[in-house]
Amino acid sequence: MCHPTAMAVAGLCAVLLALPSTASNQEAPPQQANPITDYASLRKFIQRWSNDVNEQPGRWFFRVHDTPVTVLADEQHNRMRVISPVAAAAEIDPDKLRKMLEANFDRTLDARYAIWKGQVWAAYLHPLAELSEKQFHTGVEQVVNLRLNYGTTYSSADIRFGEDGG
């Protein structure tokens, strides 16, 4: 017998797969102001943000509000990540893990808690070529807030998804 949660997920997937696709009918989104499209433009924006940046090919390390931030970018695969270490994964008890996963749904907005190489991270991912300065700035702020709010509100901003009908 299937678990009720598994049946609900399977049902949701079936509904989503049955929805008509409108991708071919959609217009291209409008150009965003101040795009960050490659390493060079990303480097310039990070250097305006912080005077103390350690750079390696495709990686930048700096601090925001005394919080360590790493930006990883890959032009070839059109990806960019903003990450900050939160805690050792081995130190996360089941209650905190549950709270992080719940927060990923309604309190983390565009950033997420993630586990990679034995470490819990606050992470924001975005296609590099479509990234605007505003999106990057917001992503860094959300990552810093997730790190700072770990163990308390687990939130990336002052709003909560679904609280006002969103």
Number of C-alpha atoms within 10 A of each C-alpha: 4 7 7 9 9 10 12 12 11 12 12 12 11 11 10 10 10 9 8 7 9 7 8 6 7 8 7 7 6 6 9 13 10 12 18 23 17 20 19 9 14 22 18 11 16 19 15 9 14 12 10 11 17 11 13 9 9 15 17 19 19 19 16 12 10 8 16 15 22 21 22 18 23 16 14 8 10 15 17 24 20 26 27 24 21 23 16 14 16 9 11 14 9 9 8 15 14 12 15 23 16 13 21 19 14 16 23 29 18 18 28 25 24 18 16 10 8 11 17 22 23 28 27 25 18 18 16 23 16 15 21 18 18 14 16 23 13 17 23 25 18 24 30 28 22 29 24 18 15 18 13 10 17 24 26 30 20 9 13 16 13 10 8 7 5 6
